[in-house]
Amino acid sequence: MAKKIRKVTIPLRIISIQDEGFHILLDVKINRKQSVLVLDTGASRTVLDIHRMKKILNKKSFRESEAISTGLGTNSMKSFVENIERLDIGSLSIRNYNAVLLDLSHVNQSLAVIGITELDGVLGGDLLKKHNAIIDYAKSILVLHR
């Protein structure tokens, strides 16, 4: 009987931000479509950009959440929820993920000024904790556990 692989290793792109710090980017698939997330250990939840999700999920509108989201440079903003059929982070496949969607336009506009690709969202603490994440800066990898 084959032993199940318990760890998943995902390559990271560590991008210097004008000598002021770093962003950690990783490639994922959202419903089998290539996407880019920024890894953010300070984000309590994984959040996807509503505008990018309209394109990726081919939807015009989403269910508004009753929760008010804070952070990301604002005191409050409307949030939306959507079931993501499949979120693939390396070989880890998360099914039926109840995603929070926010307008991350201001984040993408700021990144565009310094030449960083548009982000589809933020990989946050909910999934990092659930999968016992280890960030190895020396090797530029993220290790998740199933």
Order of alpha helices (4+ residues) and beta strands (2+ residues): beta-beta-beta-beta-beta-alpha-beta-beta-beta-alpha-beta-alpha-beta-beta
